[in-house]
Amino acid sequence: MSKMSQTVYRPDDVRELDRIAIEEQGISGYELMTRAGQATYAAAVEHFPQASRWLVICGSGNNGGDGYVIARLAIEHGMEMQLIALSPPGSLTGDAATAWHDFAAAGGSVTEWDSPIDLQDVDIVVDAMLGTGLKRPLEGVYREVVEVLAQRPPAVSVVAVDIATGLSGLTGEVMGVAVRADLTVSYVGLKQGLFLGNGPDYSGQLVFDDLGIQPIDTARVKPVLQIFGQNDLRKLMPPRARMGHKGDYGHVLVIGGNTGMAGAARLAGEAALRSGAGLVSVATRAENVAAIVAGRPELMCRGVETDADLDGMLERASIIALGPGLGQDDWARHVYKRALAANKAMIVDADALNLLAESPDKRDNWILTPHPGEAGRLLGMTTAQVQADRLASLSKLTDRYGGCALLKGHGTLVAGAGPAALPWLIHAGNPGMATAGMGDVLTGITAAIYAQCGKEVAAGCVASADIAAAAAWLHATAGDRAANKGERGLVATDLFVELRACLNH
């Protein structure tokens, strides 16, 4: 298997990569199909080593051709094999027809779909029905098969060839119904629908193989997303100089913690410390100071009742984290306006986003970190509309508010204003992180990384989108490490120990 690609494409652009490989690199279409089948068979055996009873379901196009290659390999390796064709093999053309002939020559036989099948005697189903070209809801025999697979016994695993049938390769939308795969093997270029919308839920574990195609210049075929990874973090945060001191690593000011919400400010503050900020101050309600300092004495905490209480803290800060536990009462609105008036770089989250939605503004020195509901309020859309096209929603956020937007959710997306760089995708995180306080931790991490990279940002060497992507990746990766003990019951503070390990790996 190839390493996971760091770029994501539209389905049409992946087809262009295929064309270049065939016409310019001298790889025949059938050779690519054979490599795809080999990659899928190898991944299936690796992930489901006990599976010996295989069912391959083939459609009429090249996705079905991949299925015939997989079925032939299963026969050659002594597997018990059934193959169901959703269209007569005699109607196949091109490379798919060649794959069928080779399957038949290996002793394979075809059963045509005529009635629901018994999956009790099957260990693994290979979904080779439809690829990434689907543009309308499934109907007819394809819908029938998908509905049967939805009722499969829990012990039966499904492997999708390139993309699960019924899933849009462009948006991740379920086109009426879709196969819910346990494993998806994607080829040549990752399709954006695997990461957007319902894509992650229907793809299962994702494996990528470039099929041996030589890298193609992104100026010729431009990806739509780049996936953040460990190497990107290393570039952004190299080892510290031995002569460094706390003043070199920035001063984060967390503003929040209204009545009853001290924990949010505390979480953001400690996350900033755990992520390497040199100094962290918390501006909060006076009633919260004792509890916050008692729990984390490294935080400098001050009760804010007057402008003077806040102004000195704003002056000393190199980055503001505005919003954790802020609330929307008179106190919250006052400190919110005072913080904006300081015109410093800031991370805007939680209730600060709700206040911003009431009075929109546009700046180039902030990072907005909404979840889909908050993004909807910022854009005057419903949460469902935001989720239906997350990439478009991300673009609307930066167009309307400037700066950088980090759209939370499975497959967090990050982009700066303008077309200069590709948006970032965070391919990490887990459902256990859907719990109180996780957003506050992300705010603190983001502020801390900004604090440590402030000079590079000022010099134009580092973009705020890179900082936000690094923070989201650290947050998600720490969450995945913490979830090794189980997703249910994970709490925000479980990330703190893991953060240090991720930062210093």
N, C-alpha and C positions, 0 to 999 in steps of 0.2 A: 504494500500500500504506500502511496505517496503521502507526504506530510499534508496536513490540512492546508488548503489554499488560503492565502491571506487577502484574497480579493473575491468579490461577489459581483455577478453579472445578471443582466436581463436575459431571459431565455433566448431571444433572437440573437443576442450577441454571442452566446455560447454556440449557437448554430454557425455563426460566422467563424468562430475559432475552429470548429470542425472543418469548415470549408477550406480554411487556410492550411490546416494540417494535411488535408487530402491533396489539394492542388499545388501547394508550395513546398511541403515537407515530404511528399512522396509516400504518405501512409494511405493505403487503400481504405475505402469505406468498410470493407469486410474485415480488414485487419483491426480497425478501431472497434468494430462490433465484437470481434473475438476477444480483444483485450478487455472490453467492458464486461463481457461474460466471465472471463477469467477472474477479474477483480471482484465481481459480485460473488462468484462461487467461493473464492478464497475468504472473503469477509464473512460470508454466511457460515462456513465451516469453523472459522476462528471464533465467532460469537456463539454459535450453537453446536458445539462439537458432538453432542449426543444425538443430534438429529440424523436419522437414517432413512426416514420415510418422507420423500419430497413430493410436493405438488407444485408444478409450474403452470401458471395461467398466462397464455400469450394472446396479445392483440394482433392487429393486422399490419402494424408499421414496424419501424426499426426497434422500438421498445420491445415488441414481440420477438423480433429477430434476436435481440440480446437474450431473451428468455429461452429460445431454442438452443443457443450456445450454452447457457447455464445447464439446461436439461441434458445436453450431450455430455457435458463434463460430469454431471452427477451419475449418469450411466457408466461412464468410463471409470469412475471411482467406486463402483459397486453399490451405489445407493439404490434403494427401492423407489422407482420413479413413476409418477403419473404426469401426463401433460394434457391440459385442456386448452383447445384452440377456440377462440371466440369468433373466428372466421375460418373458412376452409383453407387449409394450407396451399391448395392449388391456386388460390387467388393472390398469394403473396408475390411480390416482385422484388427485383434488385437484391440487395444484400440479405434482406430477411428471407427471401426464397432460398438463397444459398445456405443460410443457417439451418433452414428446415431440412433441406436435402442432406446436409451433413449429420443432422440429428437422426434422420431416418436411416442413414447408412450405418450409424452406430448401434442400430437395433431399436431405436425409439419408435413408439407408436403414439398416435394422437387420438384423443377422445374429444368430440365436439360437445359444446355445452347444450344440454337439452333439459336438464332438470337439476335442482339443487343437489349438491354433492355431500357425501358423508365425510366430515372432517375428523371423525373419531380415530381414523387409522392414518392420520397425517401428523408429522412432527413439525414440518416447515412448509410454508406456502411462499412461493416467489411471485410477486405481483409484477408481471411484465405486460400489462395491458395497454396503458397509455402513458405517453411521456409528457413533456412540458408544453406541448402545443395546445392544450385544452383551453377553449375560450367560451364554452357554454355548459350548462348543467348536464350532468350525466343522465342518460336515458337508455331504455332498452336493455339489452343483455348485460351491458357494462354496469348499469345500476343494479340489476339483479345480483350479479356476482358480488359487488361491493356490499350489498345488504346481507348476503349469506356470510361473507367474511366477518361482518360485524357481530355475528352470533357464534363465532368460532369458540371452541373450548379454550380455557385459559392456558393450557399447555401448548397450544399451537402458536408458533412464532411466524410473523410475516416479515419478509424482506422485500423492500420496494426497489425496483430498478430505476435509478436516476431520480424519481420522484413518485410519491404515492399517487395512485390513480384517483382522480377527482380533486386533486389539490392544484390550485393555480400556481404555476411556476413564477408568475409575475407578482402577485399580491399575497399569496398564501391563503386566499379565500377557498373555502370548501364549496365546490361547484355542485350544489345539491346534496350529494353524499360523497364521502371519500374513504379510501382504505386508511385505517389507522395502523401504520407500520411499527414494528419493533426496531427495525434497522433499515436505513436508507443508504444506498451506495450511489454517490453522485460522481459524475465524470466530467473531465475536460475543464469545466468552470462551474463553480458553485452558483446555483440559481437563487435569486433573491427571495422567491416564494418559500424556500426552505426555512427562512429566518423571520419572515414577516407574517402578520395575521395569525392564522391557525397552523402555519407551517411547522413550528417546533412541536406542537402537540401531536401532529399526524406523521411526523418523520421518524420518531424514535431516536435511537443513536445514529449519528451521522458519520459516515466514512467517505473520504474523498480519494479519487485516483485521477491523476492527470493523463493516464494512458500513454505515457511516454512522449507526449507532444512537447516539442521544444518551446520555451517561453516566447510569447508573442507580445511585441511592444504594446503597452497600454495606450500609446498615442493612436494606434490603429484600431484597437478594440478596447474601448474605455469601460472599465468596471464602474459600478454604481456605489459600492461600499468597500471599505478596507476593514479587515478584522484586526483588532488590537491584540497584541500578545506580549509575552515576557521580553522579547528583544526590544520592542518599542519602549517598554518601561526602562530598560537598561540605558537606552539612548537618552531618555529624558532625565533620568536620575542616576548619573554615574557615581562611583564611590566618592565619599567625602574627602576633602583635603584634611590632612592630619592637623593643620593649624586652624581648622574651622572652629567657630564659637557660635553660641546661640543667636547672636545678632545676625549671623550670616544666613540663618534659616527662617527668617521672617517672623512676624508677629500677627497672629490670627485673633480677630475680635469676633466672638459669637454674640449676637444680639437676639435675645428671646427668653423663653422661660416665664411666661405670664402665670398668673395664679393657677395653681393646680397642674402646671406643665413644666416644672423645674427639670424633670428628667430629660426632656428633649434637649435643653441647652447643655446639660451635663454630658449627655451622650455625644453631642457634636463637639464639645470641648475636648473630651477625652479622646475621641477619634482623631482630632487634629494633633494632639500630643503623640498618640500612637503611630501617626503617619509621618512624624519627623519634624513638625513645626518647632522652631526655636522657643517661642513664647506663645502662650494662649491666654487670653483674657475673656471673661464672660460678663456681659452687661445684662442684668436681669432684674426682676422685682426684688426689693430689699428683703422680703420674707424668705427668699430662696437661698440667700448667700451662705448661711451657716451649713445647710444641708449639702450644698454643692462642694464647698471647701472641705467639709468633713469627709466626704466620699472620695475626693480627688484633690489633695492639697497642692498638687503642682499647678492647678488652675488659679489664676488671679481673678477673683470674682468681686464685683461691686454692684450694690443696689443702685438702680437708676430711678430717681424721682424728679430730677430737674435737668434742664439742658446742660448745665455746667457739669453734672455728674457724667454725662455721656460725651461731651465735647472733647475732654482730655483724652478719653479712651480712643475716640475716633482719630485724633491727631497722631497718636502713637502707633496705630495699627497699619500694617502693610496690606492687609486683605480683610474684608468684612464678610462674615457668614450671617446673613440676615434671614430670620424666619423660624428657626426651630422652636416650637412651642410659643410663638409670638402672640397668637390670638388676634382678634380684630376689634378690640374695645378701644377706648380713648387713649389709654397708655400705649397700646400697640401702634395705633395710627401716629401718635406723636413721635415715638422713637423711630418708626419707619421713615417718616418724612425727614427727620433729623439725619438719619443715616444716608439717605439719598442726597441730601444737601452737601454732604462731605465730598461727594464726587470721587470716591475711591473705588478701586476694583472691589467687586463683591460677588459672592455666591448668593443667589436669591432662591429661597425654598419655602415650602409649606405656606403658612398664612401670609407671608410677604408676597407670594405669587397671587394670592387671592386679592390682596390690596392693590397689587399692580394691575390686575384685570379690571378693577374698578376705574383706575386712572392710568391708561396705557402710556408708556414712555419708551423711548428708543435710545440705547446707549451701546457703545462698543467695548466697555470695560466691565461687563458683567457676564456671569454664567447663570442661566436659568435652568433649574432642575425639576421640571414638573413631572408628576405621574400623569397618566392619560386623563384623569378627571380634571386636574388642574390645567392641563394643556387645553382641554375643552373650554374651560372658563376663559382662559387667555385668548382663545380664538373665536369665541362665540359659537362653539360647536358642541355636539354631544360627545360623550366618551366613546360611543360606538363609532361615530364618524371619524374620530381621531384614530381609533384602532383599525378601521377599515383600510386606511392608507397612511401608515405611520411615517413613511418617507416624505410624503407630501405635507403631512402635518408638521414634521420637523422643519421643512423648508419655510412653511408659513410662519412658524415661530421666529425664525431668524430674520425673515423679511419684515415682520411687524415690529419686533422688539430689538433687533440688532444683537451684537455680541455673540454669545455662544448659547446653544440650547442642548440640553441633555434630556432626552425623552425616555423616562424610565419604563420598565416593563421587561418581559422576557425578550431578550435581544435588544438591550438598551441601545439607542441611537444617539450619536453626538455630531453636531455640525456647527461651524462658525458661519457668520454672515458672508454672502457672496460665494462665487463658484471656485475659489482658489484651490481648495483641497477637497478630496473625497470625504464624505461623512464616515465616521467610525461606527463599527458594529461591535458590540461586546457579546461574544459567544461563550458566556459563562453565567453562573448563577443557578438557583434552584428554587422550587416552590416553598421550601422551608423558610426562605427569607421574606415571605409575605407575612410580616409580623410587625408589631409596633416598634418604632424607634429606628428601623433600618434606614429610612430616609435621612434621619438626623445624623446617623453615622456617615452616610455618604456625603452629606454637606460638610462635615468636619474633615473628612479625607480630602475632598476637593479643595477646600480652603488651605489645608496644610501643603498640598503639592504646589498650589499657586504661590504660597508664601516662600517655598524653597526655590521656585523658578522665577521669582519676580524680576530679577535683573535681566534674565534671558527674554522674558516677555517684553520688558521695556525696550530692549535692544532689537526686538523684532525677530529673534532667533527661535522663539517658541510660541506657538499659537495657543490661545486659550482652549481651543477644541482638543488639542493634544493633552492638555492638563486634565480636562474633564474626562476624556477617554481613559487616561491612566487611572484616575480616581475610580471610575466605574468598573474598570477591569480589576483593580485591587479589591474593591468592595465585593464584587461577584466571586472572585477567586478565593478570598478569605471565607466567604459564605459557603463555597463548595467544600473547602477544607473542614470547616466547622460541621458541615452536614455529613461528614464521614461517620459520625456516631448516630445518624438518623436525622431526617428532615423535620419531622414533627417534634415540637418542643424546642426548636432552635430559637434563641433570643438574641437581640442586637449586641449585647455585651460579649457574646461568644466569639464575635469577630475580632476582638481586640488582640488576643494572643496571636491569632492567625495573621493579622495584619503585619506584625513585625516580621514574621517568617516570610511572607510574600514580598515585603519590601526589601529584605536583605538576602533573598535567595540567589 
